[in-house]
Amino acid sequence: MKKIFFIIFLIIIILLIPKFQLYAYNFTINGNIIDNQSSQPFNKQYVYIHDRFGIIGEKTVYTDENGFYSVTFNLSDIHSNVFIIQTYGFCENFWIPYIKEVSSIDGIVNVDFAICHNPIGLQQTFFIDGFVKDLTTLLPFENHKVTITENYKPNQQKVLYTDNNGYYSAMFTLPPLYNVDFVIETDGNCNSQWITYSDTTRNINGTYSKNFSICHNPLWFNFDFWIEGYVFDESSNTPMQQHEVFIISKSPQLTINKIFTDNTGYYSKKFTISELDTNIFEIKTFSYCDNEWTFYKDSVRGFEGTFQKDFYICPYNQADIICKVLFDYEVDTSSNSVSFYEISLDDITSRYWTLGDGYFSSNQYFTYTYQNSGVYNVCLNITTDDNCLNSYCQNINVGRTYNFSGNIFAGENLVPEGKALLYRYLENKFKLTDFTDIVSGSFAFDSVFEGSYSVYAVPFFDYDFIYFPKYFPTYLSSALNWQNENAIYVNHNILNQNISLEKYSDVYYGNGTISGEIFYDISSGNDLNNFEINVLLYNEENNAIAFSTLDSDRKFIFKNLPFGEYKVYPENAEKNTFPIYVTLNSDNKNIENVNFTVYDNFIDTKVNISDEVSETNKIRIFPNPFENEIFIKSTVLYSQIEIYNLTGTKIFSRKVSENQSEINLNCLLSGIYLIVIKNNNTIIYTQKIIKY
């Protein structure tokens, strides 16, 4: 009897077990993530979900543009579990985890988050770079194609070509905690078969280097490669006769081939190429429609056979192309060589190129090598057969470029906004080459040529708000003035080149005000952006204590100053500055019209400190320029003479008791100086002096 009951019990258990195993359900967790202050949704916010017992595993999702996320698990009842949903917020310089728990059910559980998240300066700058070399010889492949695809999406793909060293590089800027998979691919032709070489990485805040050693072009023979096609009128499909087509061969050396279509609109060009070369060809033609030039182009890698490319171009009227001209160019980044070629549909009898560095040419197309990398303004001036004159100019970038990025700190905090100015040091002077916004503490320049550079960080603060310490616009090596700046040499990608703003911590307050305006000398053609000039204020100890940006009218002001002596100094890395020295006291507590004029190479004083003093002031300093001595004669009393160099450093001081003085300055080097004359610690006169 017991055996019978036991057998019946086993049969029941066996019948029930499949029911447990077959019973499954879908469990979905979704929700929205918003800002706890503004209620705005967070796009691409990281959400991490895992089960407490580790049975199911983990999943990572990101919110969409509406702040919504969703993830579904397929569970059985034996997998009933507790799930943990986690996200993060960056609040007041700290990461804060937000965690919630839910129990799995057959259905949907909504889990929303309202978080404090201010990700200042947390943009991830991610680089992918590497070299492509021959598997056997280890020689680099130049102009070899490399593709980088984000999240396996072809529409988010970057196409790169290696330089003469086989090097490639790409920069990506991503939101914080935003994980992206990248696929890096290149191809090799091995035994007449194309092989794809690939690698996959997830972004990091830094650089991922992937080198490829590939089997490519192992067959040492030459073959014929043809490029041919037709050029048609796109509206009528009629052939375009005697129309120019350019075929540019980019390797093994850059060559430009100009050919014309025949009476059927046909063009062709034969190339004999080696499988050992990475041969990239670009085919271009053009037209002049609706008062503008239109380019049509395609590119191909050379192979044994024929590549056909037909162009359908907009038609042009003969009257519209009279005296019209432009030019195009190809840059060889390995040698700073540029191949120029003229484009025109009219009959040109003479041409004159200016190449932006003092050199010129009269050829129709030619190759020129620049001594330095950089940006050059190139102009083509032409004369047609009916004596019409015209010109076309454009800026060209010469040389390989690099990425240059970093963060701007005010103390331990990132500067919320401002401007970063990139200066290149060339021929013993700085020249502004680019500028960009400081966004959440970060700056980035992505087309920096090889050379010496500095970055000038200009913070944007609320200047009407009294705060300490005071932070100043600062150069890369922590200098306030360009004369003290040390440029760094850029010949590779530079990441995380941070700048810490200089500061003045002592608290001060008073009733004095100094204000002025920046003027521009019309004849010099100067018209700078307002953020290119920042006005620094120095105290008697020559310490910078405040700065002011220029408003829309190019005016500046310093408020709440205690009485004392001050130096007002406009800073611009391209120019020398002659500062203005002023004295605030009970009689002069609001000093206005502390004005400056910007010229080609310097910023000069244009001051009217005290009308009462200046009207009666009769001070003469001579000779100027001088060799060793200067003489001072005055009809008003003065008690002290001071001389400053262009950095604002006091290099000479003398007390006097007469209205005329002779000063021997034989010890000074040749240059420009500022002489300041005071009476009872009040500045009554300033003037530039030049020692030759």
Sequence and secondary structure as in RCSB ss.txt:
>XXXX:A:sequence
MKKIFFIIFLIIIILLIPKFQLYAYNFTINGNIIDNQSSQPFNKQYVYIHDRFGIIGEKTVYTDENGFYSVTFNL
SDIHSNVFIIQTYGFCENFWIPYIKEVSSIDGIVNVDFAICHNPIGLQQTFFIDGFVKDLTTLLPFENHKVTITE
NYKPNQQKVLYTDNNGYYSAMFTLPPLYNVDFVIETDGNCNSQWITYSDTTRNINGTYSKNFSICHNPLWFNFDF
WIEGYVFDESSNTPMQQHEVFIISKSPQLTINKIFTDNTGYYSKKFTISELDTNIFEIKTFSYCDNEWTFYKDSV
RGFEGTFQKDFYICPYNQADIICKVLFDYEVDTSSNSVSFYEISLDDITSRYWTLGDGYFSSNQYFTYTYQNSGV
YNVCLNITTDDNCLNSYCQNINVGRTYNFSGNIFAGENLVPEGKALLYRYLENKFKLTDFTDIVSGSFAFDSVFE
GSYSVYAVPFFDYDFIYFPKYFPTYLSSALNWQNENAIYVNHNILNQNISLEKYSDVYYGNGTISGEIFYDISSG
NDLNNFEINVLLYNEENNAIAFSTLDSDRKFIFKNLPFGEYKVYPENAEKNTFPIYVTLNSDNKNIENVNFTVYD
NFIDTKVNISDEVSETNKIRIFPNPFENEIFIKSTVLYSQIEIYNLTGTKIFSRKVSENQSEINLNCLLSGIYLI
VIKNNNTIIYTQKIIKY
>XXXX:A:secstr
 HHHHHHHHHHHHHHHHHHHHH EEEEEEEEEEEETTT  B TT EEEEEETTSSS EEEEE  TTSEEEEEEEE
EGGG  EEEEEEEEEETTEEEEEEEEEE  SEEEE  EEE    TT  EEEEEEEEEEETTT  B TT EEEEEE
TT GGGEEEEE  TTSEEEEEEEE TT   EEEEEEEEEETTEEEEEEEEEE  SSEEE  EEE    S  EEEE
EEEEEEEETTT  B TT EEEEEE SSS EEEEEE  TTSEEEEEEEEETTS  EEEEEEEEEETTEEEEEEEEE
E  SEEEE  EEE    GGGGTT  EEEEEEETTTTEEEEEEE SS EEEEEEE SSS EE  SEEEEE SS EE
EEEEEEEEETT  EEEEEEEEEES EEEEEEEEEETTEE  EEEEEEEEEETTEEEEEEEEEEETTEEEEEEEES
EEEEEEEEE   TTS  SSEE  EETTS SSGGG   EEESS B    EE  EE      SEEEEEEEEE GGGT
    GGG EEEEE TTS EEEEE   TTSEEEEEEE SEEEEEEEE TTSEE  EEEEE SSSSEE  EEEEE S
SEEEEEE   HHHHHH  EEEESSSBSSEEEEEESS   EEEEE TTS EEEEEE  SSEEEEE TTS SEEEEE
EEEETTEEEEEEEEEE 
